[in-house]
Every structure is written in C-alpha cells, then in structure tokens.
Amino acid sequence: NNVTRAEFARILVAVMGQNDSASAYTPKGIFADVATNEWYAPFVEYAAQFGAINGYGNGNFVQR
C-alpha cells in the first residue's frame, strides 16, 4: 500500500528518535487540514517545526 503523508510524518519522527517528544507535543493547528485531535497531528507539527516536512504552501498539509 502507499504511505500517506501523515504516516510518513510518523515514520520520520521515529527515525529521528523523537517519538517521546512528539507524542508529548500538543498540536497548535498550524495546518488548516490537520485537526489537532487527529492521531497524526503531533507528529506532523513536530516534524514541521524542524523543517523535516512542510505543507503545500496554501496552509494545508494533507490535501492540496
């Protein structure tokens, strides 16, 4: 199966060795299409803080 952008963010955080920090991170809603209560929100936002991932430039992360 294909890996989603959200799943990739989760994998990336694990590879960076930042699981605990990302899991404890409280999402702030930096992407319009990533609800702060989604399972992947802490991982997406945590990785975005370090420039490891980014959105599409229109305020979205998951969808264009």
KEVOLUM-680171 format. One line per field, with one value per atom (N, C-alpha, C): residue number from 1; residue in three letters; atom name; x, y, z. Coordinates in steps of 0.1 Angstrom, whole numbers. Example, Ala and Ser with C-alpha at 12.3 -4.5 7.8 and 13.67 -1.06 7.14 Angstrom:
REM residues 2
tinu: 1_1_1_2_2_2
drenkol: ALA_ALA_ALA_SER_SER_SER
loti: N_CA_C_N_CA_C
east: 132_123_132_128_137_129
north: -57_-45_-33_-22_-11_0
up: 78_78_78_71_71_79
//
This chain:
REM residues 64
tinu: 1_1_1_2_2_2_3_3_3_4_4_4_5_5_5_6_6_6_7_7_7_8_8_8_9_9_9_10_10_10_11_11_11_12_12_12_13_13_13_14_14_14_15_15_15_16_16_16_17_17_17_18_18_18_19_19_19_20_20_20_21_21_21_22_22_22_23_23_23_24_24_24_25_25_25_26_26_26_27_27_27_28_28_28_29_29_29_30_30_30_31_31_31_32_32_32_33_33_33_34_34_34_35_35_35_36_36_36_37_37_37_38_38_38_39_39_39_40_40_40_41_41_41_42_42_42_43_43_43_44_44_44_45_45_45_46_46_46_47_47_47_48_48_48_49_49_49_50_50_50_51_51_51_52_52_52_53_53_53_54_54_54_55_55_55_56_56_56_57_57_57_58_58_58_59_59_59_60_60_60_61_61_61_62_62_62_63_63_63_64_64_64
drenkol: ASN_ASN_ASN_ASN_ASN_ASN_VAL_VAL_VAL_THR_THR_THR_ARG_ARG_ARG_ALA_ALA_ALA_GLU_GLU_GLU_PHE_PHE_PHE_ALA_ALA_ALA_ARG_ARG_ARG_ILE_ILE_ILE_LEU_LEU_LEU_VAL_VAL_VAL_ALA_ALA_ALA_VAL_VAL_VAL_MET_MET_MET_GLY_GLY_GLY_GLN_GLN_GLN_ASN_ASN_ASN_ASP_ASP_ASP_SER_SER_SER_ALA_ALA_ALA_SER_SER_SER_ALA_ALA_ALA_TYR_TYR_TYR_THR_THR_THR_PRO_PRO_PRO_LYS_LYS_LYS_GLY_GLY_GLY_ILE_ILE_ILE_PHE_PHE_PHE_ALA_ALA_ALA_ASP_ASP_ASP_VAL_VAL_VAL_ALA_ALA_ALA_THR_THR_THR_ASN_ASN_ASN_GLU_GLU_GLU_TRP_TRP_TRP_TYR_TYR_TYR_ALA_ALA_ALA_PRO_PRO_PRO_PHE_PHE_PHE_VAL_VAL_VAL_GLU_GLU_GLU_TYR_TYR_TYR_ALA_ALA_ALA_ALA_ALA_ALA_GLN_GLN_GLN_PHE_PHE_PHE_GLY_GLY_GLY_ALA_ALA_ALA_ILE_ILE_ILE_ASN_ASN_ASN_GLY_GLY_GLY_TYR_TYR_TYR_GLY_GLY_GLY_ASN_ASN_ASN_GLY_GLY_GLY_ASN_ASN_ASN_PHE_PHE_PHE_VAL_VAL_VAL_GLN_GLN_GLN_ARG_ARG_ARG
loti: N_CA_C_N_CA_C_N_CA_C_N_CA_C_N_CA_C_N_CA_C_N_CA_C_N_CA_C_N_CA_C_N_CA_C_N_CA_C_N_CA_C_N_CA_C_N_CA_C_N_CA_C_N_CA_C_N_CA_C_N_CA_C_N_CA_C_N_CA_C_N_CA_C_N_CA_C_N_CA_C_N_CA_C_N_CA_C_N_CA_C_N_CA_C_N_CA_C_N_CA_C_N_CA_C_N_CA_C_N_CA_C_N_CA_C_N_CA_C_N_CA_C_N_CA_C_N_CA_C_N_CA_C_N_CA_C_N_CA_C_N_CA_C_N_CA_C_N_CA_C_N_CA_C_N_CA_C_N_CA_C_N_CA_C_N_CA_C_N_CA_C_N_CA_C_N_CA_C_N_CA_C_N_CA_C_N_CA_C_N_CA_C_N_CA_C_N_CA_C_N_CA_C_N_CA_C_N_CA_C_N_CA_C_N_CA_C_N_CA_C_N_CA_C
east: 8_0_9_3_10_10_20_22_16_7_2_12_10_19_19_7_6_14_13_21_36_39_53_59_51_55_57_49_50_63_66_78_90_90_101_104_94_97_103_99_105_120_123_137_145_140_147_149_143_144_137_126_118_104_102_88_83_91_86_82_91_89_77_76_64_51_52_39_35_44_40_37_39_37_22_18_4_2_-5_-7_-14_-9_-14_-23_-24_-33_-25_-13_-5_-9_-16_-21_-36_-42_-57_-64_-58_-64_-59_-53_-49_-55_-66_-73_-64_-64_-55_-58_-69_-73_-70_-64_-61_-49_-48_-37_-23_-23_-10_-6_-15_-13_0_3_15_28_27_39_41_30_31_37_31_36_50_53_66_77_75_84_85_74_74_82_82_90_105_109_124_126_116_118_120_117_118_107_96_84_78_70_63_49_41_28_30_18_18_19_21_22_9_-2_-15_-22_-14_-19_-23_-22_-26_-14_-16_-6_-10_-22_-26_-32_-39_-45_-42_-41_-38_-50
north: -12_0_13_23_36_41_49_56_70_74_87_97_110_120_119_117_116_104_93_81_83_90_93_102_112_121_112_103_94_86_80_73_82_93_103_106_109_112_100_88_76_75_77_76_87_99_109_106_96_92_102_108_118_113_100_95_101_101_106_121_128_143_146_139_142_137_126_121_131_138_147_161_163_176_179_191_195_203_197_204_217_227_240_244_235_237_245_242_250_247_236_233_233_239_240_227_217_204_193_197_187_191_185_187_184_192_190_177_171_158_146_148_136_129_116_108_113_118_122_136_145_159_162_155_159_155_145_140_150_154_163_176_182_195_195_184_183_182_174_173_186_193_206_217_216_226_226_214_212_213_216_217_204_193_179_177_183_182_196_198_210_208_218_217_221_223_227_241_250_264_272_264_271_269_265_263_249_240_226_217_205_195_183_178_165_167_177_178_192_192_204_213
up: 0_0_0_-5_-4_10_13_26_25_34_34_39_37_42_57_63_78_83_77_81_79_68_66_78_82_93_105_108_120_119_107_105_106_100_101_116_124_138_145_141_147_143_130_126_132_135_141_156_161_175_184_179_187_190_192_195_208_218_231_231_225_224_215_204_195_201_208_215_226_232_243_237_225_219_217_221_219_206_197_184_185_177_178_166_156_144_133_131_121_107_104_91_91_82_82_81_74_72_81_92_102_115_118_131_143_153_164_172_170_176_168_156_148_154_152_158_153_140_134_136_142_143_151_162_169_161_154_146_134_127_116_121_131_136_142_149_155_144_134_123_115_114_106_114_127_135_131_127_124_109_101_87_80_87_81_71_73_64_63_53_52_45_44_38_23_17_3_0_10_8_8_9_9_23_33_46_49_39_41_41_47_48_40_43_37_23_20_7_1_-12_-19_-20
//
